[in-house]
Amino acid sequence: MTGALQVGVGLRPAHYAGVLECPPDLEFFEVISENFLGLQSGRGGGRPFEVLERVRGCRPVRLHGVSMNIGSADPLRKDYLARLRDLADRVDPECVSDHLCWTGVGGENLHDLLPLPWTEEALAHVISRVHAVQEHLGRHLLLENPSTYLGFRHSTMREWEFLGEVARRTGAGILLDVNNVFVTAENQGFDPRLYLAGIPRESVAQFHLSGHDDSGPIRIDTHDREVCDPVWELFKRAVERFGPRPTLVEWDDRLPAFPILLAEAHRARAILAEVGDVQRALAG
Amino acid sequence: MSSAPSLAELQQWMRWAITHPAGVEGALHQPPFAGLPARFVEPAPRRLEEVGGDAQLGQELRLSIYASGYFDRLHAALQADHPRLLESLGEERFRQLVGHHLLARPSASPSLADLGQGLDLTLADLPMAAEVPWSVDLARLERAQLEVWLTGAADFAELQLPGDADWAAVRLRLSPTLRLLRLEWTVDLWMEDGGPPTNDTRWLAVWRTVASKGVVALERAAWEMLQAIGTGMTLGEACLRAGEQGVTPEGLLEEFSRWVQLGWIVQALVTPASRPGA
């Protein structure tokens, strides 16, 4: 297996015991950074961090955050960044990622991945903050495209143009969530293949896959079921365009038995291998 | 139509719409109701026109997806941290409690684990606290359990003193993963299926080490001694106080030995006054 054929799953507390007892056939785990930072007024990351230290003994770990608030009009939180850096220094993750969004303003955290307007003002703002975060963490950041349920009429560019420009001007990598591309495209009425075509090839450092709810008037990113067929097809296109990249399957609610999650990751690995084989044959 | 909003203006307006306790529709179409905190005054001008909507789904309903997600996510987080409080209050009252808590103490932390800080205080101000009189104590106990779970255990124990140290002036440091609670209801017994809570004062230690965790009821004198030690009282002063409450030297020695074994005492600090010759 080449280094590029790396698949992992999001590690959640329900998995801890089984994973530690019998490490599964996966190349890495990804964890939600904030779950290992402990309490704001506390000390260390508590029992979850103690478990994480054991997990990283058997597999590499990637830190994935949900509260960096990179797109907020609020100042960056130095206390949060200091705790994140401390966590990263202790865990030595393969990468640190968060989302291209805002999560709160006015000092309040809404704990959601809220959409940004794709404007020049927001672009300059996000770029300056990504620079600041990367300097603080002493490493490049990966930024993920979230699922969105609305857009803004005063946007002056497309999401993929915005994301690509942030990556180009900061050196940050793109964590391309293929499910989120699909969900946003369906919700906002554009062809998801346009999104893939608009993202700079060299910037994509990781893929995410997950399931979503399509039972309502628009699609909701729920992370509570299998990846659907159209997203698998889009994933194959993404691998064809960007090449095999470490790929993670996220499943957060209504967690299935671990073998089901593992099967999703193995399906991703098969697509990475299949596309890689074809590309090597064509190149040879 | 007003000019395009700045990022800050747009986000302040969206925060208002998404977190409003009346929901997006109520926020947009109903007059503000009495008693709302100042942060629920709508930032002017209204920015709904900037939100894209279409035949698939209108602007208000798209915003409502975020509003529902906000409440549901925080409600689920508090439910997960307080399963027995939920059981005790019932789903409807718990839902009301979450609504009041988000009004009184909105999240200001990057971590959802901090959201429940002060939930007992929110609850104490509501009529449901009188309807389920042990509920405030239950909220405090579940919060203490979460706090010790999410706090790093002491990674050292420095309990050796120089042989000639003035032990009476020594200060002891308690484990960061120990919480001392005085509760008025026997909710700790109820949590262990010991019958309905009764109105009896409980002196509890909630603790964990790397290997184990628990909730232990203490004698009042022992609890007060630990409390005194935790607030910086010297060993001599703490022992004196215990003696005044009728604790024998043998009993004291036994308690200290147990606390050290349980990992509750992690450090003996030889202060300048307790150093020989000082």
Interface residues (C-beta under 8 A of the other chain):
Chain A: E34 N35 L37 G38 L39 Q40 S41 G42 R43 G44 G45 G46 R47 P48 F49 E50 S67 N69 G71 S72 A73 R77 Y80 W102 G104 V105 G106 G107 E108 N109 L110 H111 D112 L114 L116 P117 T119 E121 A122 H125 Y149 L150 G151 F152 R153 H154 N187 Q188 G189 P217 I218 I220
Chain B: A4 P5 S6 L7 A8 L10 Q11 Q12 M14 R15 I18 T19 R39 E49 E50 V51 G52 G53 D54 Q56 L57 Q59 L61 R62 L63 I65 Y66 G69 Y70 R73 L74 A77 P106 S107 A108 S109 P110 S111 L112 A113 D114 Q117 E147 V148 W149 L150 T151 G152 A153 P176 T177 R208 V210
